[in-house]
Amino acid sequence: MIWLGLAVAIFLGALFASPPRSFSKPPLSWLAPATIIFLVIAWNISPSLPGQSAGKFYGLIFHFYGASLLTAMFGPAIALAILFPVAFLGVYAIQGNYEAASQHYLMVCVLPTMFAYLSIQVIQRFIPKHLFVLILGNGYVAAFMSIILSGTLLLVIRLVMGEANQLDFEGWFLGLIIIAFMEGSLSGMLLAILLIFRPHWVSTYNEDAYMSR
């Protein structure tokens, strides 16, 4: 119940922190449900790495998390609000285990969102504003770092919990790098497409700041 309570608390906090009535107005009124359905399907058709247990919140899984891209598009509050039903529809509805769904939300949704947001803030603060930097930084780098930092933190937590003997460090870091590369590539590609066809969907994009250079 502790995992569930924490996940629900974060979700409600993100919901209240989101702009008022943001989910009742276009594009979020239809984009949020479409995103939820897409990610639920993506999470459940993904093959796992050899030797990894599929469905475990700490398992390295080949799939598109989407947390970093949603953070770049709408900000962390809306991203966390959208990812909560994704975790529970994609995990609880399939496995029937609310604890696994809660852990999945906390570990592969909340953590990557936080690290992606911090990465985006650092990039916007210290890197000159350029459209290429926006795509590479907010798209690829933020997604890559969100996975690397989340995975490293989870590894540290498991070490603190005394699970060192059960860990395959080489396999863990190799899988983490592969997944981070895939996440960054997909996020960067999708962000580039959105900036071309739907730039108003990307909250971190400011036309005056980026196109004046």
C-alpha positions in Angstrom: 0.0 0.0 0.0 3.0 2.3 0.6 4.0 2.1 -3.1 0.4 2.8 -4.2 -0.1 5.7 -1.8 3.1 7.3 -3.0 2.3 6.8 -6.7 -1.3 8.3 -6.2 0.1 11.2 -4.2 2.6 12.1 -7.0 -0.1 11.7 -9.6 -2.6 14.0 -7.7 0.2 16.5 -7.1 1.0 16.5 -10.8 -2.6 16.9 -11.7 -3.1 19.9 -9.4 0.2 21.4 -10.6 -0.9 21.2 -14.2 -2.4 24.4 -15.8 -6.2 24.6 -14.9 -8.5 22.8 -17.3 -5.5 21.9 -19.5 -6.9 18.4 -20.1 -10.3 19.7 -21.2 -8.8 21.9 -24.0 -7.3 20.9 -27.3 -4.8 19.5 -28.0 -4.6 17.7 -24.7 -8.3 16.9 -24.6 -7.6 14.3 -27.4 -3.8 14.1 -27.4 -3.6 12.8 -23.8 -5.9 9.8 -24.4 -4.2 9.0 -27.7 -0.8 9.2 -26.0 -1.9 6.9 -23.1 -3.2 4.3 -25.6 -0.1 4.4 -27.7 2.3 4.0 -24.7 0.2 1.2 -23.2 0.5 -0.7 -26.4 4.2 0.1 -26.8 5.0 -1.0 -23.3 3.3 -4.4 -23.8 4.8 -5.4 -27.1 8.4 -4.8 -26.1 10.8 -7.7 -25.8 13.0 -7.8 -22.7 16.7 -8.3 -22.6 18.0 -11.8 -22.2 18.1 -12.8 -18.6 15.9 -10.0 -17.5 12.5 -10.6 -15.9 9.8 -8.9 -18.0 7.3 -6.8 -16.0 9.7 -6.1 -13.1 10.0 -2.4 -12.2 13.8 -2.7 -12.2 14.1 -4.8 -15.3 15.8 -3.4 -18.4 13.1 -3.5 -21.1 13.3 -2.5 -24.8 10.5 -0.1 -25.0 9.8 3.6 -25.5 9.2 5.1 -22.0 8.1 8.5 -23.4 8.7 10.4 -20.1 11.4 12.7 -21.5 9.5 13.5 -24.7 6.3 14.3 -22.7 8.3 16.5 -20.4 9.8 18.4 -23.3 6.4 18.8 -24.8 4.2 19.7 -21.9 6.4 20.0 -18.8 6.8 17.6 -15.9 3.4 18.0 -14.2 1.4 17.1 -17.3 3.9 14.3 -18.2 3.4 12.7 -14.8 -0.3 13.1 -15.0 -0.4 11.3 -18.4 2.0 8.6 -17.4 0.0 7.5 -14.3 -2.8 5.9 -16.3 -0.2 4.5 -18.7 1.5 2.6 -15.9 -1.7 1.3 -14.4 -3.3 0.3 -17.7 -0.1 -1.1 -19.1 0.9 -3.0 -15.9 -2.0 -3.5 -13.6 -4.5 -4.3 -16.3 -2.2 -6.9 -17.7 -0.6 -8.3 -14.5 -3.4 -7.5 -12.0 -0.7 -6.4 -9.5 -1.2 -2.8 -8.2 2.1 -2.9 -6.4 4.1 -3.6 -9.6 2.1 -0.9 -11.4 2.9 1.6 -8.6 6.6 0.7 -8.7 6.7 0.9 -12.4 5.2 4.4 -12.3 7.7 5.5 -9.7 10.8 4.0 -11.2 10.3 4.3 -15.0 8.0 7.3 -15.1 8.6 9.6 -12.2 12.4 9.2 -12.1 13.0 9.7 -15.9 10.6 12.7 -15.9 12.5 14.3 -13.0 15.9 13.7 -14.6 14.7 14.8 -18.1 13.3 18.0 -16.6 16.6 18.8 -14.8 18.6 18.0 -18.0 16.3 20.3 -20.1 16.7 23.1 -17.5 20.5 22.8 -17.6 20.5 22.8 -21.4 18.3 25.9 -21.6 20.3 27.7 -19.0 23.8 27.1 -20.3 23.5 26.2 -24.0 22.8 29.0 -26.6 19.3 28.8 -28.0 19.3 27.2 -31.4 16.8 24.9 -33.1 19.4 22.1 -33.5 20.3 22.4 -29.8 16.6 22.2 -28.9 16.2 19.0 -30.9 19.5 17.4 -29.8 19.4 18.7 -26.2 15.7 18.5 -25.2 15.1 15.5 -27.5 18.1 13.2 -27.5 20.3 14.3 -24.6 17.5 14.8 -22.0 16.1 11.4 -22.9 19.4 9.7 -22.8 20.4 11.2 -19.5 17.0 10.5 -17.9 17.5 6.7 -18.6 21.2 6.7 -17.5 20.6 8.6 -14.3 17.4 6.6 -13.4 19.1 3.3 -14.0 22.1 4.3 -12.0 20.0 5.5 -9.1 18.0 2.2 -9.2 21.3 0.3 -9.2 22.5 2.3 -6.1 19.3 1.6 -4.3 19.6 -2.2 -4.9 23.2 -2.0 -3.7 22.1 -0.3 -0.5 19.4 -2.9 -0.1 22.2 -5.6 -0.1 21.4 -7.1 -3.5 25.0 -6.8 -4.8 25.4 -10.6 -5.2 22.3 -10.8 -7.4 23.4 -8.1 -9.8 25.1 -8.5 -13.2 26.9 -5.1 -13.3 28.2 -5.6 -16.9 24.8 -6.6 -18.2 23.1 -3.9 -16.3 25.2 -1.0 -17.6 25.4 -2.5 -21.2 21.6 -2.8 -21.3 21.2 0.7 -19.8 23.4 2.3 -22.5 21.5 0.5 -25.2 18.1 1.5 -23.8 19.2 5.1 -23.3 20.5 5.3 -26.9 17.1 4.0 -28.2 15.1 6.3 -25.9 17.2 9.3 -26.9 17.0 8.5 -30.7 13.2 8.0 -30.6 12.6 11.1 -28.5 14.9 13.2 -30.7 13.3 12.0 -33.9 9.7 12.5 -32.6 10.6 16.0 -31.2 12.0 17.0 -34.6 8.8 15.9 -36.3 6.7 17.7 -33.8 8.7 20.9 -34.2 8.1 20.8 -37.9 4.4 20.0 -38.0 3.1 20.9 -34.5 5.5 23.3 -32.9 2.7 24.7 -30.6 2.6 21.3 -28.9 6.2 21.7 -27.6 6.2 23.9 -24.5 10.0 24.3 -24.5 10.0 25.8 -28.0 9.8 29.6 -28.2 9.7 30.8 -31.8 11.0 34.3 -31.0 14.0 32.9 -29.1 15.0 30.1 -31.5 14.0 31.4 -35.0 15.5 34.9 -34.5 19.0 33.5 -34.7 
